[in-house]
Amino acid sequence: MANPSLRAALAAKEFVVAPGIFDMISARIADRMGFKALYATGYGTVASHLGIPDAGVATFTDMVGRMARFAQGSVTPVIADADTGYGGLLNVRHTVMGYEAGGVTAIQLEDQEVPKKCGHTPGRRVISARDMALKIEVAAEARRSEDFLIIARTDARTSLGLDEAIRRGQIYRKAGADIVFIESPESAEEMKRIGGEIDAPLLANNVDGGGRTPILPAATLASYGYSIAIYPAVGFLTMAAALERSYAHLLAKGDTTALPEDVIYDFGKMNELMGFPEVWDFDRRWARPEGDDTAA
């Protein structure tokens, strides 16, 4: 079931910073940190699972199990990327039902044409505002709990301009979206205007490493009217940098004995993170003396 703490945090005007997770190692690490929410990134999940671009190739079947595993393996509420809902209105209904049943707390739906493209990349095209509003209405009807939040994302800023993006955000809020996500504003001034013209909890997408939107401090975003800041890429970009550095060291040196400590995670900590102590405790409790083949 959806975790009610995210809705409560938004109602209490608490600013939510959500790191991107993309596999169960990143989910387990982030879940221990004390964040109010985790963001299950489509880009990172598709990359780690399929090794391909987040360009509309991954299906509901590819994603729902992974999003459910993130949610079920975390105490922290999980916000999950669901692209366009993987098709038309019936697909959106099916997606909402599947994500909610899996334990996700908030679902992100976007107004791109199918196949979608990753935000902050070129060539994104959007469907009509009316068609997207219908998707939001279907999503709101399909959910079983009000604690399951609907995030409506528009990619209209890049192709149709800021005025149209704001207009769509207002429409999607009226259609039933709990949170509005204007993708790819290109300046702090644009973000401030979004906050002033859309009466809804707002989500800011902070893409490290070269996104189109400036990364602003949480306090600044809150002052503009934003409620959530996601950092979808910080996890997989950090991991990629560490792996590249570690593998290059191994190739050059022929071993890992001089690998810098700040690059590699302690093996004992990894065992604990993955839950091996519980397995070892189970083995000890159920161990029988060697040679004892009697039935219990």
Residue pairs with C-beta under 8 A, 6 or more apart in sequence:
1 100
1 103
1 145
1 147
2 77
2 100
2 103
2 104
2 105
2 106
2 145
2 147
2 148
2 149
3 76
3 77
3 78
3 105
3 147
4 147
5 36
5 77
6 16
6 36
6 37
6 77
6 79
6 105
6 106
6 147
6 149
7 146
7 147
7 149
7 178
9 16
9 36
9 37
10 16
10 178
10 179
10 201
10 227
10 228
13 227
14 36
15 218
15 221
15 222
15 226
15 227
15 228
15 229
16 35
16 36
16 37
16 227
16 228
16 229
17 35
17 36
17 218
17 228
17 229
17 231
18 35
18 36
18 37
18 38
18 39
18 79
18 228
18 229
18 230
18 231
19 30
19 33
19 35
19 38
19 39
19 231
19 234
19 235
20 26
20 39
20 40
20 41
20 44
20 230
20 231
20 232
20 233
20 234
20 235
20 236
21 27
21 30
21 38
21 39
21 40
21 41
21 44
21 70
21 78
21 235
22 40
22 41
22 43
22 44
22 45
22 47
22 48
22 235
22 236
23 44
23 45
23 48
24 69
24 70
24 73
25 273
26 44
26 235
26 236
26 239
27 38
27 40
27 70
27 73
27 74
28 73
28 74
28 273
28 274
29 273
30 38
30 74
30 76
30 235
31 38
31 73
31 74
31 75
31 76
35 76
36 76
36 77
37 76
37 77
37 78
37 79
37 105
37 106
37 228
38 70
38 74
38 76
38 77
38 78
38 79
39 78
39 79
39 81
39 230
39 231
39 232
40 66
40 67
40 70
40 78
40 79
40 80
40 81
40 104
41 81
41 232
41 233
41 235
41 236
42 54
42 58
42 63
42 81
42 82
42 83
42 118
43 54
43 118
43 232
43 233
43 236
44 232
44 233
44 235
44 236
45 58
45 63
45 66
45 67
45 81
46 52
46 53
46 54
46 57
46 58
46 62
46 63
47 53
47 54
47 236
48 236
49 58
49 62
49 66
50 57
50 58
50 62
52 58
53 118
54 117
54 118
55 115
55 116
55 117
55 118
56 83
56 84
56 114
56 115
56 116
56 117
57 115
58 83
59 86
60 86
60 91
60 94
60 95
60 98
63 82
63 83
63 86
64 95
64 98
64 99
64 102
65 102
67 78
67 80
67 82
67 99
67 102
67 104
68 98
68 99
68 101
68 102
68 103
68 104
69 102
70 78
70 80
70 104
71 78
71 80
71 102
71 103
71 104
71 105
72 102
72 103
77 105
77 106
78 103
78 104
78 105
78 106
79 104
79 105
79 106
79 107
79 108
79 149
79 151
79 228
79 230
80 99
80 104
80 106
80 107
80 108
81 108
81 232
82 95
82 99
82 107
82 108
82 109
83 109
83 110
83 112
83 116
84 109
84 110
84 111
84 112
84 113
84 114
84 116
84 135
85 91
85 92
85 95
85 96
85 109
85 135
85 139
86 92
86 94
86 95
87 114
89 134
89 135
89 138
92 109
92 135
92 138
92 139
92 142
93 138
93 139
93 141
93 142
95 107
96 107
96 138
96 139
96 142
96 143
96 148
96 150
97 142
99 107
100 107
100 143
100 144
100 145
100 148
104 148
105 147
105 148
105 149
106 148
106 149
106 150
106 151
106 178
106 179
107 139
107 148
107 149
107 150
107 151
108 151
108 153
108 181
109 135
109 136
109 139
109 150
109 151
109 152
109 153
110 116
110 119
110 152
110 153
110 154
110 155
110 181
110 183
111 126
111 127
111 129
111 131
111 132
111 135
111 152
111 153
111 154
111 155
111 156
111 168
111 172
112 124
112 125
112 126
112 127
112 155
113 125
113 126
113 127
116 124
117 123
117 124
119 153
119 155
119 183
119 184
119 205
119 207
120 183
120 184
120 205
120 207
120 211
120 212
120 213
122 158
124 155
124 158
124 159
125 159
126 132
126 154
126 155
126 156
126 159
126 160
126 168
129 167
129 168
129 171
129 172
132 152
132 154
132 168
132 171
132 172
132 175
133 171
133 172
133 174
133 175
134 175
136 150
136 152
136 172
136 175
136 176
136 177
137 175
137 176
139 150
139 176
140 150
140 175
140 176
143 150
149 178
149 179
150 176
150 177
150 178
150 179
151 177
151 178
151 179
151 180
151 181
151 203
152 169
152 172
152 173
152 175
152 177
152 179
152 180
152 181
153 181
153 182
153 183
153 203
154 165
154 168
154 169
154 172
154 181
154 182
154 183
155 183
155 184
156 164
156 165
156 168
157 164
157 165
157 182
157 183
157 184
157 185
157 186
157 190
158 183
158 184
158 212
162 185
162 190
162 193
162 194
165 182
165 183
165 185
165 194
166 182
166 193
166 194
166 197
166 198
169 180
169 182
169 194
169 198
169 200
170 197
170 198
170 199
172 180
173 180
173 198
173 199
173 200
177 200
178 200
178 201
179 200
179 201
179 202
179 203
179 227
179 228
180 198
180 200
180 201
180 202
180 203
181 202
181 203
181 205
182 194
182 198
182 202
183 205
184 205
184 211
184 212
184 213
185 191
185 194
185 212
185 213
186 212
186 213
187 214
188 214
188 216
188 220
191 204
191 213
191 214
191 216
191 221
191 224
191 226
192 224
194 202
194 224
194 225
195 202
195 224
195 225
195 226
196 224
196 225
198 225
201 227
201 228
202 225
202 226
202 227
202 228
203 226
203 227
203 228
203 229
203 230
204 213
204 216
204 221
204 226
204 228
204 229
204 230
205 211
205 213
205 230
205 232
206 213
206 215
206 216
206 229
206 230
206 231
207 213
207 215
207 232
207 233
208 215
208 231
208 233
208 234
208 237
209 233
209 237
211 233
216 224
218 229
221 229
242 263
242 264
245 263
246 256
246 259
246 263
246 264
249 256
249 258
249 259
249 263
250 256
250 259
256 264
271 277
